Amino acid sequence: MRTSGLLLFVAYLGFISLGLPDAAHGINWPFVRTEFGAPIGWLGLVILCSGIGYLISSFSVGYLLSRLGVGRLLVLSSFLVSLGLLGFYCSSSFIVFVLFAILIGMGSGAIDAGLNAYAAEHFSTRHMNWLHAAFGVGATTGPIIITTVLVNFSQNWRLGYAVLAVILFTITVIFIFSRNLWESDKHLPQQAENTTDETQTRSAYLPEKVTQLQALKHPVIQYQIVFFFLYTGVEFGIGQWAFTVMTESRGISLASAGTWVAIYWGSLAFGRAVFGFLVERFSVDLLLRFCLIGVVIGVVLFNINITPYTSYLGLVLVGFCAAPIFPSMISQTLIRVGKSYSTHAIGFQVSAAVMGGMTLPVISGLVGEQFGLHWLSVTFLVYALGLLVLFHFISKRTV
């Protein structure tokens, strides 16, 4: 039997819940820092602490899944996120606020890595792309909720966090009642549909239990860790810096630059919906190779700056072609390294992605500050070319 519709609904809900709190800080921050008397740059400290919590839980997801199972892990993780959001509402100082950011990061990291690990084994690549599109739904809905509360309730930033906490707690209750669905044998592992008999035979001889250290020594996993690190450097880096590059070094108006950055994120979400249909009609590796080439071409167009339209076209091409890379690479992990290694590998990949998103845009910014904004955008080309080279080595290796 195939995966039940109810379980798929719960999985999509999990990814939506993962995206809900993500953009809340950016909107609430002016009001948070005013109340606590914090410098404007301390938002980076909140993001860093949340990222540390994210890394702790996502890196250990293999161990957590072996002890709790995915159903109980989702319950615990979702509860931590709702508790952290409630902590924001009750925070009496900035230090307390930051501590609750760590808690939210730990909950989000476990949800992200746990759901990805389960989906890679049991869901098709199509659903993997759509699940990540569901994250975009949450990431879009969260800011709408926060903005609505700020506008209608006298800029009460605490209430916005409280509303998100109630939503996440409600989702936690749904996870409690659906926790046994994840343990059912009815759900067909997607590897049975996607691997050759030879691959499955070799997978059967892998050790039943693999430690984190053993997984870290696997050469394909090492390549994948670097791949995911670079990927978020491209996706997040361009999303964060494109506006500054276009307005401060290319004379593009604020309105146009802002519109096209929004279109960039929209093309990423739209691409995941489109590729959800394509991944089951074509070879996933072939699609990934073409998409990685498309990302490189898009970054080149963004860099050459012949007219503003080359920048715009480059942004759209990067967003659309980058869309299936993260979910499809996660989905293929089980096929590339085998079931025994896959949960550890996916945890490492999510951790590497978080690290890349936290560090590479900063490195690009330092390059831009030292050598000029043109060289800042060149760093994205370096990351994109690195992705293409790494994929060549990953695609040549199997379990």
N, C-alpha and C positions, 0 to 999 in steps of 0.2 A: 504494500500500500504506500501511497505517496504522503507527503507531509500534509497534515490536516489544515483546512482553511482557518480554523480557530487559532492554531499555533502560529500560522503566518500572520494573522491579525495582531496577535500579541507581540510578535517579533517587530512588525512595523511600528507598533505603538512604542516599543522599547527604543527604536531609533529616533522616533519623534521626540520622546522624552529626553534623549541624549542631547538633542539640539536646542531644546527650550531655554536652558539657562545661559547658553554660550555667549550671546551678544548683549545680555542684560547689563554687564559691567560698563560697556562703552556708552550706553545711554544714561545710566544712573550715576556714573562717575562724577560729573560736575557737582551733583548734589551731595554725594557721599563725601567727597573731599572737602567741600565747604563745611559740612557739619563736623567733621573730625579734624579740620585744619591741616589736612595733608597736602604736600606739594603735588602739582599736576602730574609729575613724572612717576609718582608712586603707584599709579595704575599698573605699571610694569611689575612692581613687587607683588601685587595681587595675582596677576597672570602667572608670574614665576612660581609662586607658592601653590597655586592651583595645578600648575604643570608638574611640580614635584610630587604632589599627591597622585596625580594621574599616572606618572611613571612608576611609582611604587606598586600600585595595584595592577596596572596593565602588564608590567614586567613579570609579575608573579601569577598571572592568570592560569598558567598550567597547573601550578600547585593548588590554587584556590578551586579550580574546577574538579580536580581529583578528590578534594576533601568535601566540597559542598554540592557539586553538580550545578548545572547551569540554572535550573529553576530557583534554588535557594540563593545562589549568587546574585541573581537579578533582584530578588526580594531584598537582600541585605544592602546591595549597592544603591538601589533606588531609594531605600529608606535613608541611607547616608546622605544622598543628594538633597532629599526633602528636609532632613534635619539641618544640613548646612545652610539651606536657603532660609529656614526658620531662624537659624543663628544670625544671619545677616539682619533679619528683621529686629532681633533683640540686641544686637551688638552695642556695647556701651563705649567702646574705644576702637581705634583703628587696628590695634594689635589683635583684639578679639575678632574683628572682621577678617583679618588675614588668616587667623587660625581656622576659621570656618571655611575659608577658600581652600585650604588643604583638604578638609573633609569632603568638600564637593568634588575636588579633583580625584580623590581616591574612589569615590562612588562612581563617577563618570568613567574613569579609566577601566574599572572592572566591568561596567556595563558594555563599554565599547569593545574591549578585547574579548569578553565572554560571548557576546552576541556574534561577533565576527568569527570566533573559533567554532561555534556551533553551526553557524550558517555556512561556513566553508565546507563542512562535512555533510550537512543534511539538505541544504538549499541549492538550487541551480544558480549558475552565474547570472542568469536573468534576474532572479529575485535578489541576488547580492547587489546588483546595480540599483534596483528599485528601492532596496532597503536604505542604501546611502542617499538616494533621492529623498526618502522619508526624513532623513536627518535634516536635509535642507528645508523641509516643511516646518520642522520644529525650530530651526534656526531663524526662519522668517517669522514664525508666529510669536516667539518670545519677545522680540523687540516691539511688535505691535501691542502686545499685552502691557509691557512696561510703559510705552509711550502713552497708551490710553489711560493708564492709572495716573501718570504724571500730569496729564492735561486736565483730567476730570477731578482729581483729588489733591489739588493745591501742591503739586510737585512732591508728593509723599513717596519718596524712593523706597522707604521701608515697606509700604503696603504692596508695591510691585513685587518685591521679593516674597512677601507673604502669599500673594496670589499664586506665584509659581510653586511655592512650597505646598500649597493645597492641591494643586494639579498633580505634582509629583507624588504626593502621599496617596492620592486617589489611584494613580497608576501602580503604586506599590501594592495596594489592596488587590488590584487586578492580577498582579504577579503572584500574590499569595494564593489566590484561588486557582490559578493556572499553572502552578509550579510543577505539578505531576505530568503535565503534557510533555515537558521537555525530556522526561525519562522514558517515554513510551517507545517500544520497539517498532511501532507502526511506521515511523518516519524513515523513509528510504534514504540512506546516505547517497549524496550526489556523486561520490567517487565511482559508484557502480555504473553510473551512466557515462562518465567522462574518461575513465581510464581504460587502457588496453588490458587484456588478460595477462600479458607479460608483466605489466606494472603492478597489477593486483597480486600476482604470484610473488613478486619480489617483496611487496609490502608485507605479505604474510610472514616473512622471515625476519622482519624487524623486531627488536625487543619490545615486549608489551609495555614496559615502563622505561621512560627515558628521563634522565635528570636534566636540569637546566644547563649544567655544564656540558653534558654530552651534546645537547641541542646546539649550544653556542659553538661547538667545534665542527658542526656540520658545514661544509663549504658553501652549499647553496643557501643555507640560512644566513651565513655571513654576508654573501652577496645581497640577499634580500634586505637585511638590516640597513646596509648602506643605501640600497635603492629607495627604501621608504624614507630614509633621512633626507635624501636629495629631493624626492618627490614633493614633500611639503615645503621645501625651500623654494621650489618653483611655484606651486599653487598659492601658498600663503604669501610668499614674498612679492609676487606680482600683484596680488590683491591688495597688499598693504602699501606698496611703493608706486604703483602706476600713477595714481593721482598726483603725487608730489613730482614725479618725473615730468608728466605732461604739463602741469601748470607752471613749474618753476624753471624748466629748461627748454620747453618747446612752445611756450606762449599760447597754449590752449586754454580756453576760458574755463572758469570754475564749473560752470553749469555743464559744459560739454564733457569735461574730464569726469565729473561726478556721475553723469549719465552713463558714460561708457564703462566706468568701473562697475557700476550696477549691472550693466549688460554682461560684463565678464562673468560675474557670479551667476547671473541668470543663465548664461550659456553652459556653465558647469552643471547646473541642476537639470537644464533641458537635455544636455548630452547624456546624462545618466538615464533619463527616461527613454531616450531614443536607443541607446546601446543595449538597454534591457531587452529590446526586441531582436537586436542583431547578434548578440553573443551566442544564441542557440542556432543560428543559421550559418555562421562562419566559424572558422578556427579562432579560438580565443587568442592564441599566441600571434596569429596573423593580424588580427584586429589591434592587439596591443602594439605590435611593431609599427603598423601604419599610424597609430595614434601618437606614439612617441616621436616618429618622424614629423608628424603634424605639429606637435608641441615645439620641436626645434625650429621648424619653418615659421611658426607663429612668433617665437621669441626673436628670430632674425628680423621679421617684419617690424616688430616693435622697436628693434634697435636701429634699423637703418634710417627711420624718420625722414623719408623723402617728403611726405605730406602728412598732415594729421590723420588722414584716412589709412595710411599704412599702420599707424599706431593703433587705430580702432580695429582694423582687420586683424592685426596681430593679437590683440586682446581676445577677440571673439574666437579666433582659431585655437589659441592656447586653452581657453576655457572649455570649448567643445571637445577638443581632442584629449584633454586631461581627464575629462569626466569619467571614463570607465577604468582608468588605470588603477586607482586605489582599490575599488571593490573587486575588480577582476583579478588583480594580483593576490588579494586575500583569498578569493575563491579558489585559485589555482594552487594554493600552498599545500593542501592535502595531497594533490596529485604529484607535486614536485618532491616532497620530502617524506610522505607517508603519514599515516594516522598517529603513530607513536610520537613523532616529532612535531606534528602540526599545531597542537595547542600551545606548546612553548614557542614555536616559531611565530605564530600570530601575535602572541603577547609581546615578543621582541619587536615585531614589525610595527605594532601600534606605538610602542614605547619610542622606537626610532623616529616614527613620524612626528610624535609630539616634540622630541628633541630637535628635529629638523625645523619644525614650525617655530620653536622658541629661539633657535640660535642663528640659522642661516639668514633670515631677514635682517637680523642685527648686524651680521658680518657684511651683508650687502650695504647696509646703511653706513657702516664705518668706511667701506671702500668709496662710497659716494661722497662722504664728508672729506676724505683725504684727496681723492683724484677727480671728483666731479660726478654729477648725476648720470652722465652718459656711461661711465664705467660701472656705476651701480647697476644699470640695466644689463650690462655685459655679463655680470655675475650670474644672471638667470640663464644666459646661454651656456655658461660653463656647467651649471647644474643640469640643464636639459641634455647636453651632450653626454654628461656622465651617466644619466639615466639610460640613454640609448646603448652605450657601451656595456653597462652592467646587465641590461636585459639580454644582450647577445650571449653573455656567459651563463646567465640563469637559464635561458631557454635551451642551452646545450646540455644541461645537467638534469638528471632524473634520479629517483630513488634507487 
